[in-house]
Amino acid sequence: MPTVIFNVTFELPNPRDLDPEPLAVPAAGYAHLDDEAGNPGGIMRIEINPADIRQLGSFEVGDEVFVEGDADDVLDDDEPEATRIWWRGSVIEPAG
């Protein structure tokens, strides 16, 4: 299980051990969107290039990533897939 320390916690443990299967993207190409969103930030699925998406377990220690949020982490209930929030964090322990 990779361990990720998130920039935002919302009363969840931080850092958190996560399964390696959740979807994630490298933060480098999307950090400006998170910064523009302010606190608590995050990016939406609609802003992510599908070619960048891979499983969290494929990232290395030290990689900054956006991890797909829970099913109820959406900005628009009428468009839950497109507006699901992905949260920014850093991998601090490897998968497996």
Backbone atoms as SQL, in Angstrom:
CREATE TABLE atoms (id INTEGER PRIMARY KEY, chain TEXT, resi INTEGER, resn TEXT, atom TEXT, x REAL, y REAL, z REAL);
INSERT INTO atoms VALUES
  (1, 'A', 1, 'MET', 'N', 0.833, -1.182, 0.000),
  (2, 'A', 1, 'MET', 'CA', 0.000, 0.000, 0.000),
  (3, 'A', 1, 'MET', 'C', 0.874, 1.241, 0.000),
  (4, 'A', 2, 'PRO', 'N', 0.664, 2.128, -0.953),
  (5, 'A', 2, 'PRO', 'CA', 1.404, 3.382, -0.893),
  (6, 'A', 2, 'PRO', 'C', 0.850, 4.274, 0.218),
  (7, 'A', 3, 'THR', 'N', 1.719, 5.061, 0.798),
  (8, 'A', 3, 'THR', 'CA', 1.303, 6.047, 1.786),
  (9, 'A', 3, 'THR', 'C', 1.417, 7.418, 1.141),
  (10, 'A', 4, 'VAL', 'N', 0.327, 8.190, 1.251),
  (11, 'A', 4, 'VAL', 'CA', 0.263, 9.514, 0.644),
  (12, 'A', 4, 'VAL', 'C', -0.029, 10.533, 1.732),
  (13, 'A', 5, 'ILE', 'N', 0.719, 11.631, 1.715),
  (14, 'A', 5, 'ILE', 'CA', 0.417, 12.751, 2.594),
  (15, 'A', 5, 'ILE', 'C', -0.276, 13.797, 1.722),
  (16, 'A', 6, 'PHE', 'N', -1.490, 14.140, 2.102),
  (17, 'A', 6, 'PHE', 'CA', -2.321, 15.050, 1.316),
  (18, 'A', 6, 'PHE', 'C', -2.170, 16.488, 1.785),
  (19, 'A', 7, 'ASN', 'N', -2.373, 17.421, 0.862),
  (20, 'A', 7, 'ASN', 'CA', -2.356, 18.849, 1.193),
  (21, 'A', 7, 'ASN', 'C', -3.593, 19.247, 1.990),
  (22, 'A', 8, 'VAL', 'N', -4.688, 18.480, 1.836),
  (23, 'A', 8, 'VAL', 'CA', -5.958, 18.735, 2.512),
  (24, 'A', 8, 'VAL', 'C', -6.404, 17.422, 3.136),
  (25, 'A', 9, 'THR', 'N', -6.972, 17.458, 4.364),
  (26, 'A', 9, 'THR', 'CA', -7.323, 16.195, 5.019),
  (27, 'A', 9, 'THR', 'C', -8.796, 16.013, 5.323),
  (28, 'A', 10, 'PHE', 'N', -9.546, 17.061, 5.602),
  (29, 'A', 10, 'PHE', 'CA', -10.964, 16.945, 5.943),
  (30, 'A', 10, 'PHE', 'C', -11.226, 15.878, 7.006),
  (31, 'A', 11, 'GLU', 'N', -10.473, 15.940, 8.083),
  (32, 'A', 11, 'GLU', 'CA', -10.659, 15.069, 9.246),
  (33, 'A', 11, 'GLU', 'C', -10.310, 13.609, 8.979),
  (34, 'A', 12, 'LEU', 'N', -9.667, 13.288, 7.869),
  (35, 'A', 12, 'LEU', 'CA', -9.192, 11.938, 7.610),
  (36, 'A', 12, 'LEU', 'C', -7.741, 11.844, 8.067),
  (37, 'A', 13, 'PRO', 'N', -7.279, 10.645, 8.378),
  (38, 'A', 13, 'PRO', 'CA', -5.873, 10.518, 8.776),
  (39, 'A', 13, 'PRO', 'C', -4.952, 11.049, 7.670),
  (40, 'A', 14, 'ASN', 'N', -3.878, 11.690, 8.077),
  (41, 'A', 14, 'ASN', 'CA', -2.919, 12.217, 7.120),
  (42, 'A', 14, 'ASN', 'C', -1.533, 12.112, 7.738),
  (43, 'A', 15, 'PRO', 'N', -0.623, 11.376, 7.142),
  (44, 'A', 15, 'PRO', 'CA', -0.730, 10.669, 5.876),
  (45, 'A', 15, 'PRO', 'C', -1.652, 9.457, 5.964),
  (46, 'A', 16, 'ARG', 'N', -2.020, 8.936, 4.768),
  (47, 'A', 16, 'ARG', 'CA', -2.929, 7.789, 4.693),
  (48, 'A', 16, 'ARG', 'C', -2.321, 6.677, 3.848),
  (49, 'A', 17, 'ASP', 'N', -2.548, 5.441, 4.297),
  (50, 'A', 17, 'ASP', 'CA', -2.204, 4.274, 3.498),
  (51, 'A', 17, 'ASP', 'C', -3.375, 4.015, 2.564),
  (52, 'A', 18, 'LEU', 'N', -3.089, 3.908, 1.277),
  (53, 'A', 18, 'LEU', 'CA', -4.126, 3.694, 0.268),
  (54, 'A', 18, 'LEU', 'C', -3.838, 2.426, -0.516),
  (55, 'A', 19, 'ASP', 'N', -4.880, 1.819, -1.035),
  (56, 'A', 19, 'ASP', 'CA', -4.694, 0.709, -1.953),
  (57, 'A', 19, 'ASP', 'C', -3.948, 1.229, -3.174),
  (58, 'A', 20, 'PRO', 'N', -3.218, 0.368, -3.877),
  (59, 'A', 20, 'PRO', 'CA', -2.497, 0.839, -5.057),
  (60, 'A', 20, 'PRO', 'C', -3.391, 1.072, -6.279),
  (61, 'A', 21, 'GLU', 'N', -4.662, 0.646, -6.225),
  (62, 'A', 21, 'GLU', 'CA', -5.543, 0.729, -7.385),
  (63, 'A', 21, 'GLU', 'C', -6.192, 2.080, -7.665),
  (64, 'A', 22, 'PRO', 'N', -6.357, 2.978, -6.697),
  (65, 'A', 22, 'PRO', 'CA', -7.015, 4.245, -7.046),
  (66, 'A', 22, 'PRO', 'C', -6.293, 4.943, -8.188),
  (67, 'A', 23, 'LEU', 'N', -7.056, 5.733, -8.931),
  (68, 'A', 23, 'LEU', 'CA', -6.493, 6.452, -10.065),
  (69, 'A', 23, 'LEU', 'C', -5.780, 7.715, -9.591),
  (70, 'A', 24, 'ALA', 'N', -4.720, 8.057, -10.308),
  (71, 'A', 24, 'ALA', 'CA', -3.923, 9.235, -9.963),
  (72, 'A', 24, 'ALA', 'C', -3.257, 9.771, -11.231),
  (73, 'A', 25, 'VAL', 'N', -2.813, 11.014, -11.152),
  (74, 'A', 25, 'VAL', 'CA', -2.056, 11.633, -12.235),
  (75, 'A', 25, 'VAL', 'C', -0.874, 12.380, -11.629),
  (76, 'A', 26, 'PRO', 'N', 0.214, 12.538, -12.403),
  (77, 'A', 26, 'PRO', 'CA', 1.320, 13.359, -11.907),
  (78, 'A', 26, 'PRO', 'C', 0.840, 14.793, -11.695),
  (79, 'A', 27, 'ALA', 'N', 1.260, 15.404, -10.629),
  (80, 'A', 27, 'ALA', 'CA', 0.780, 16.747, -10.288),
  (81, 'A', 27, 'ALA', 'C', 1.373, 17.834, -11.174),
  (82, 'A', 28, 'ALA', 'N', 2.528, 17.592, -11.748),
  (83, 'A', 28, 'ALA', 'CA', 3.258, 18.645, -12.461),
  (84, 'A', 28, 'ALA', 'C', 2.399, 19.374, -13.499),
  (85, 'A', 29, 'GLY', 'N', 1.644, 18.662, -14.282),
  (86, 'A', 29, 'GLY', 'CA', 0.864, 19.298, -15.337),
  (87, 'A', 29, 'GLY', 'C', -0.422, 19.952, -14.875),
  (88, 'A', 30, 'TYR', 'N', -0.765, 19.758, -13.605),
  (89, 'A', 30, 'TYR', 'CA', -2.057, 20.221, -13.105),
  (90, 'A', 30, 'TYR', 'C', -1.956, 21.103, -11.863),
  (91, 'A', 31, 'ALA', 'N', -0.763, 21.278, -11.327),
  (92, 'A', 31, 'ALA', 'CA', -0.584, 22.035, -10.087),
  (93, 'A', 31, 'ALA', 'C', -1.114, 23.459, -10.208),
  (94, 'A', 32, 'HIS', 'N', -0.969, 24.064, -11.375),
  (95, 'A', 32, 'HIS', 'CA', -1.450, 25.443, -11.545),
  (96, 'A', 32, 'HIS', 'C', -2.963, 25.528, -11.369),
  (97, 'A', 33, 'LEU', 'N', -3.697, 24.487, -11.778),
  (98, 'A', 33, 'LEU', 'CA', -5.156, 24.475, -11.591),
  (99, 'A', 33, 'LEU', 'C', -5.512, 24.397, -10.112),
  (100, 'A', 34, 'ASP', 'N', -4.776, 23.586, -9.382),
  (101, 'A', 34, 'ASP', 'CA', -4.983, 23.456, -7.944),
  (102, 'A', 34, 'ASP', 'C', -4.686, 24.782, -7.253),
  (103, 'A', 35, 'ASP', 'N', -3.586, 25.410, -7.631),
  (104, 'A', 35, 'ASP', 'CA', -3.200, 26.686, -7.028),
  (105, 'A', 35, 'ASP', 'C', -4.256, 27.758, -7.297),
  (106, 'A', 36, 'GLU', 'N', -4.796, 27.773, -8.515),
  (107, 'A', 36, 'GLU', 'CA', -5.831, 28.750, -8.870),
  (108, 'A', 36, 'GLU', 'C', -7.126, 28.522, -8.107),
  (109, 'A', 37, 'ALA', 'N', -7.408, 27.256, -7.754),
  (110, 'A', 37, 'ALA', 'CA', -8.649, 26.927, -7.052),
  (111, 'A', 37, 'ALA', 'C', -8.636, 27.427, -5.615),
  (112, 'A', 38, 'GLY', 'N', -7.452, 27.648, -5.058),
  (113, 'A', 38, 'GLY', 'CA', -7.364, 28.114, -3.679),
  (114, 'A', 38, 'GLY', 'C', -7.497, 26.975, -2.691),
  (115, 'A', 39, 'ASN', 'N', -7.786, 27.314, -1.462),
  (116, 'A', 39, 'ASN', 'CA', -7.881, 26.312, -0.408),
  (117, 'A', 39, 'ASN', 'C', -9.328, 25.903, -0.230),
  (118, 'A', 40, 'PRO', 'N', -9.751, 24.651, -0.350),
  (119, 'A', 40, 'PRO', 'CA', -8.916, 23.471, -0.308),
  (120, 'A', 40, 'PRO', 'C', -8.363, 23.019, -1.644),
  (121, 'A', 41, 'GLY', 'N', -8.684, 23.630, -2.743),
  (122, 'A', 41, 'GLY', 'CA', -8.059, 23.288, -4.014),
  (123, 'A', 41, 'GLY', 'C', -8.569, 21.995, -4.612),
  (124, 'A', 42, 'GLY', 'N', -7.663, 21.260, -5.219),
  (125, 'A', 42, 'GLY', 'CA', -8.003, 20.064, -5.960),
  (126, 'A', 42, 'GLY', 'C', -8.265, 20.399, -7.418),
  (127, 'A', 43, 'ILE', 'N', -8.369, 19.362, -8.219),
  (128, 'A', 43, 'ILE', 'CA', -8.714, 19.519, -9.628),
  (129, 'A', 43, 'ILE', 'C', -9.903, 18.621, -9.924),
  (130, 'A', 44, 'MET', 'N', -10.563, 18.877, -11.034),
  (131, 'A', 44, 'MET', 'CA', -11.715, 18.050, -11.415),
  (132, 'A', 44, 'MET', 'C', -11.322, 17.078, -12.518),
  (133, 'A', 45, 'ARG', 'N', -12.022, 15.978, -12.588),
  (134, 'A', 45, 'ARG', 'CA', -11.761, 14.951, -13.598),
  (135, 'A', 45, 'ARG', 'C', -11.821, 15.534, -14.996),
  (136, 'A', 46, 'ILE', 'N', -12.730, 16.448, -15.257),
  (137, 'A', 46, 'ILE', 'CA', -12.887, 17.021, -16.593),
  (138, 'A', 46, 'ILE', 'C', -11.628, 17.782, -17.040),
  (139, 'A', 47, 'GLU', 'N', -10.776, 18.189, -16.101),
  (140, 'A', 47, 'GLU', 'CA', -9.560, 18.931, -16.414),
  (141, 'A', 47, 'GLU', 'C', -8.366, 18.019, -16.718),
  (142, 'A', 48, 'ILE', 'N', -8.537, 16.718, -16.557),
  (143, 'A', 48, 'ILE', 'CA', -7.427, 15.774, -16.648),
  (144, 'A', 48, 'ILE', 'C', -7.395, 15.100, -18.019),
  (145, 'A', 49, 'ASN', 'N', -6.211, 15.054, -18.608),
  (146, 'A', 49, 'ASN', 'CA', -6.012, 14.327, -19.860),
  (147, 'A', 49, 'ASN', 'C', -6.060, 12.829, -19.551),
  (148, 'A', 50, 'PRO', 'N', -6.965, 12.074, -20.177),
  (149, 'A', 50, 'PRO', 'CA', -7.072, 10.634, -19.893),
  (150, 'A', 50, 'PRO', 'C', -5.752, 9.878, -20.077),
  (151, 'A', 51, 'ALA', 'N', -4.891, 10.349, -20.954),
  (152, 'A', 51, 'ALA', 'CA', -3.607, 9.681, -21.183),
  (153, 'A', 51, 'ALA', 'C', -2.683, 9.765, -19.970),
  (154, 'A', 52, 'ASP', 'N', -2.926, 10.710, -19.058),
  (155, 'A', 52, 'ASP', 'CA', -2.088, 10.883, -17.872),
  (156, 'A', 52, 'ASP', 'C', -2.505, 9.988, -16.708),
  (157, 'A', 53, 'ILE', 'N', -3.676, 9.395, -16.773),
  (158, 'A', 53, 'ILE', 'CA', -4.227, 8.639, -15.645),
  (159, 'A', 53, 'ILE', 'C', -3.593, 7.258, -15.552),
  (160, 'A', 54, 'ARG', 'N', -3.173, 6.914, -14.331),
  (161, 'A', 54, 'ARG', 'CA', -2.680, 5.562, -14.056),
  (162, 'A', 54, 'ARG', 'C', -2.963, 5.225, -12.597),
  (163, 'A', 55, 'GLN', 'N', -2.662, 4.009, -12.205),
  (164, 'A', 55, 'GLN', 'CA', -2.935, 3.611, -10.830),
  (165, 'A', 55, 'GLN', 'C', -1.910, 4.228, -9.882),
  (166, 'A', 56, 'LEU', 'N', -2.384, 4.576, -8.698),
  (167, 'A', 56, 'LEU', 'CA', -1.543, 5.191, -7.681),
  (168, 'A', 56, 'LEU', 'C', -0.298, 4.355, -7.393),
  (169, 'A', 57, 'GLY', 'N', -0.446, 3.043, -7.391),
  (170, 'A', 57, 'GLY', 'CA', 0.671, 2.157, -7.072),
  (171, 'A', 57, 'GLY', 'C', 1.822, 2.226, -8.053),
  (172, 'A', 58, 'SER', 'N', 1.632, 2.861, -9.202),
  (173, 'A', 58, 'SER', 'CA', 2.712, 2.962, -10.187),
  (174, 'A', 58, 'SER', 'C', 3.635, 4.155, -9.929),
  (175, 'A', 59, 'PHE', 'N', 3.288, 4.997, -8.972),
  (176, 'A', 59, 'PHE', 'CA', 4.114, 6.163, -8.659),
  (177, 'A', 59, 'PHE', 'C', 5.169, 5.791, -7.624),
  (178, 'A', 60, 'GLU', 'N', 6.241, 6.577, -7.610),
  (179, 'A', 60, 'GLU', 'CA', 7.383, 6.335, -6.735),
  (180, 'A', 60, 'GLU', 'C', 7.357, 7.273, -5.528),
  (181, 'A', 61, 'VAL', 'N', 8.123, 6.915, -4.503),
  (182, 'A', 61, 'VAL', 'CA', 8.282, 7.786, -3.338),
  (183, 'A', 61, 'VAL', 'C', 8.816, 9.139, -3.806),
  (184, 'A', 62, 'GLY', 'N', 8.213, 10.201, -3.314),
  (185, 'A', 62, 'GLY', 'CA', 8.607, 11.551, -3.668),
  (186, 'A', 62, 'GLY', 'C', 7.782, 12.153, -4.785),
  (187, 'A', 63, 'ASP', 'N', 7.026, 11.319, -5.515),
  (188, 'A', 63, 'ASP', 'CA', 6.184, 11.845, -6.588),
  (189, 'A', 63, 'ASP', 'C', 5.017, 12.625, -6.010),
  (190, 'A', 64, 'GLU', 'N', 4.776, 13.801, -6.578),
  (191, 'A', 64, 'GLU', 'CA', 3.591, 14.574, -6.218),
  (192, 'A', 64, 'GLU', 'C', 2.491, 14.195, -7.199),
  (193, 'A', 65, 'VAL', 'N', 1.308, 13.903, -6.683),
  (194, 'A', 65, 'VAL', 'CA', 0.213, 13.373, -7.494),
  (195, 'A', 65, 'VAL', 'C', -1.110, 14.029, -7.117),
  (196, 'A', 66, 'PHE', 'N', -2.090, 13.840, -7.993),
  (197, 'A', 66, 'PHE', 'CA', -3.481, 14.090, -7.658),
  (198, 'A', 66, 'PHE', 'C', -4.152, 12.731, -7.652),
  (199, 'A', 67, 'VAL', 'N', -4.859, 12.409, -6.563),
  (200, 'A', 67, 'VAL', 'CA', -5.524, 11.128, -6.405),
  (201, 'A', 67, 'VAL', 'C', -7.031, 11.343, -6.478),
  (202, 'A', 68, 'GLU', 'N', -7.702, 10.470, -7.213),
  (203, 'A', 68, 'GLU', 'CA', -9.149, 10.573, -7.365),
  (204, 'A', 68, 'GLU', 'C', -9.839, 10.527, -6.002),
  (205, 'A', 69, 'GLY', 'N', -10.727, 11.479, -5.771),
  (206, 'A', 69, 'GLY', 'CA', -11.459, 11.549, -4.515),
  (207, 'A', 69, 'GLY', 'C', -12.579, 10.507, -4.440),
  (208, 'A', 70, 'ASP', 'N', -13.238, 10.477, -3.307),
  (209, 'A', 70, 'ASP', 'CA', -14.368, 9.573, -3.107),
  (210, 'A', 70, 'ASP', 'C', -15.525, 9.939, -4.030),
  (211, 'A', 71, 'ALA', 'N', -16.447, 9.014, -4.195),
  (212, 'A', 71, 'ALA', 'CA', -17.582, 9.226, -5.105),
  (213, 'A', 71, 'ALA', 'C', -18.406, 10.456, -4.746),
  (214, 'A', 72, 'ASP', 'N', -18.417, 10.859, -3.490),
  (215, 'A', 72, 'ASP', 'CA', -19.201, 12.037, -3.107),
  (216, 'A', 72, 'ASP', 'C', -18.388, 13.332, -3.123),
  (217, 'A', 73, 'ASP', 'N', -17.130, 13.264, -3.545),
  (218, 'A', 73, 'ASP', 'CA', -16.283, 14.457, -3.688),
  (219, 'A', 73, 'ASP', 'C', -16.505, 15.065, -5.072),
  (220, 'A', 74, 'VAL', 'N', -17.668, 15.669, -5.266),
  (221, 'A', 74, 'VAL', 'CA', -18.010, 16.250, -6.569),
  (222, 'A', 74, 'VAL', 'C', -18.463, 17.694, -6.383),
  (223, 'A', 75, 'LEU', 'N', -18.298, 18.472, -7.443),
  (224, 'A', 75, 'LEU', 'CA', -18.752, 19.861, -7.397),
  (225, 'A', 75, 'LEU', 'C', -20.152, 20.026, -7.964),
  (226, 'A', 76, 'ASP', 'N', -20.591, 19.082, -8.789),
  (227, 'A', 76, 'ASP', 'CA', -21.916, 19.170, -9.409),
  (228, 'A', 76, 'ASP', 'C', -22.544, 17.783, -9.413),
  (229, 'A', 77, 'ASP', 'N', -23.584, 17.597, -8.604),
  (230, 'A', 77, 'ASP', 'CA', -24.250, 16.294, -8.502),
  (231, 'A', 77, 'ASP', 'C', -24.871, 15.850, -9.823),
  (232, 'A', 78, 'ASP', 'N', -25.142, 16.790, -10.728),
  (233, 'A', 78, 'ASP', 'CA', -25.699, 16.437, -12.029),
  (234, 'A', 78, 'ASP', 'C', -24.632, 15.899, -12.984),
  (235, 'A', 79, 'GLU', 'N', -23.368, 16.164, -12.679),
  (236, 'A', 79, 'GLU', 'CA', -22.250, 15.682, -13.492),
  (237, 'A', 79, 'GLU', 'C', -21.160, 15.114, -12.581),
  (238, 'A', 80, 'PRO', 'N', -21.474, 14.043, -11.860),
  (239, 'A', 80, 'PRO', 'CA', -20.537, 13.560, -10.846),
  (240, 'A', 80, 'PRO', 'C', -19.201, 13.067, -11.401),
  (241, 'A', 81, 'GLU', 'N', -19.192, 12.401, -12.540),
  (242, 'A', 81, 'GLU', 'CA', -17.924, 11.909, -13.080),
  (243, 'A', 81, 'GLU', 'C', -17.026, 13.060, -13.521),
  (244, 'A', 82, 'ALA', 'N', -17.584, 14.004, -14.248),
  (245, 'A', 82, 'ALA', 'CA', -16.800, 15.120, -14.777),
  (246, 'A', 82, 'ALA', 'C', -16.295, 16.045, -13.683),
  (247, 'A', 83, 'THR', 'N', -17.070, 16.170, -12.588),
  (248, 'A', 83, 'THR', 'CA', -16.702, 17.141, -11.549),
  (249, 'A', 83, 'THR', 'C', -16.160, 16.489, -10.277),
  (250, 'A', 84, 'ARG', 'N', -15.819, 15.198, -10.353),
  (251, 'A', 84, 'ARG', 'CA', -15.199, 14.561, -9.190),
  (252, 'A', 84, 'ARG', 'C', -13.861, 15.244, -8.923),
  (253, 'A', 85, 'ILE', 'N', -13.592, 15.508, -7.660),
  (254, 'A', 85, 'ILE', 'CA', -12.362, 16.194, -7.270),
  (255, 'A', 85, 'ILE', 'C', -11.243, 15.172, -7.057),
  (256, 'A', 86, 'TRP', 'N', -10.074, 15.531, -7.538),
  (257, 'A', 86, 'TRP', 'CA', -8.853, 14.764, -7.324),
  (258, 'A', 86, 'TRP', 'C', -7.971, 15.603, -6.414),
  (259, 'A', 87, 'TRP', 'N', -7.482, 15.014, -5.326),
  (260, 'A', 87, 'TRP', 'CA', -6.764, 15.738, -4.283),
  (261, 'A', 87, 'TRP', 'C', -5.264, 15.588, -4.423),
  (262, 'A', 88, 'ARG', 'N', -4.554, 16.654, -4.104),
  (263, 'A', 88, 'ARG', 'CA', -3.107, 16.712, -4.265),
  (264, 'A', 88, 'ARG', 'C', -2.389, 16.163, -3.037),
  (265, 'A', 89, 'GLY', 'N', -1.344, 15.402, -3.306),
  (266, 'A', 89, 'GLY', 'CA', -0.535, 14.865, -2.227),
  (267, 'A', 89, 'GLY', 'C', 0.799, 14.359, -2.747),
  (268, 'A', 90, 'SER', 'N', 1.589, 13.826, -1.852),
  (269, 'A', 90, 'SER', 'CA', 2.900, 13.272, -2.207),
  (270, 'A', 90, 'SER', 'C', 3.008, 11.850, -1.685),
  (271, 'A', 91, 'VAL', 'N', 3.569, 10.978, -2.517),
  (272, 'A', 91, 'VAL', 'CA', 3.805, 9.585, -2.121),
  (273, 'A', 91, 'VAL', 'C', 5.010, 9.578, -1.186),
  (274, 'A', 92, 'ILE', 'N', 4.815, 9.060, 0.043),
  (275, 'A', 92, 'ILE', 'CA', 5.921, 9.053, 1.001),
  (276, 'A', 92, 'ILE', 'C', 6.402, 7.646, 1.338),
  (277, 'A', 93, 'GLU', 'N', 5.622, 6.635, 0.960),
  (278, 'A', 93, 'GLU', 'CA', 6.045, 5.238, 1.095),
  (279, 'A', 93, 'GLU', 'C', 5.548, 4.489, -0.123),
  (280, 'A', 94, 'PRO', 'N', 6.334, 3.546, -0.643),
  (281, 'A', 94, 'PRO', 'CA', 5.966, 2.855, -1.877),
  (282, 'A', 94, 'PRO', 'C', 4.846, 1.849, -1.688),
  (283, 'A', 95, 'ALA', 'N', 4.254, 1.450, -2.812),
  (284, 'A', 95, 'ALA', 'CA', 3.282, 0.362, -2.813),
  (285, 'A', 95, 'ALA', 'C', 4.032, -0.944, -2.567),
  (286, 'A', 96, 'GLY', 'N', 3.356, -1.881, -1.901),
  (287, 'A', 96, 'GLY', 'CA', 3.935, -3.212, -1.705),
  (288, 'A', 96, 'GLY', 'C', 5.016, -3.189, -0.733);
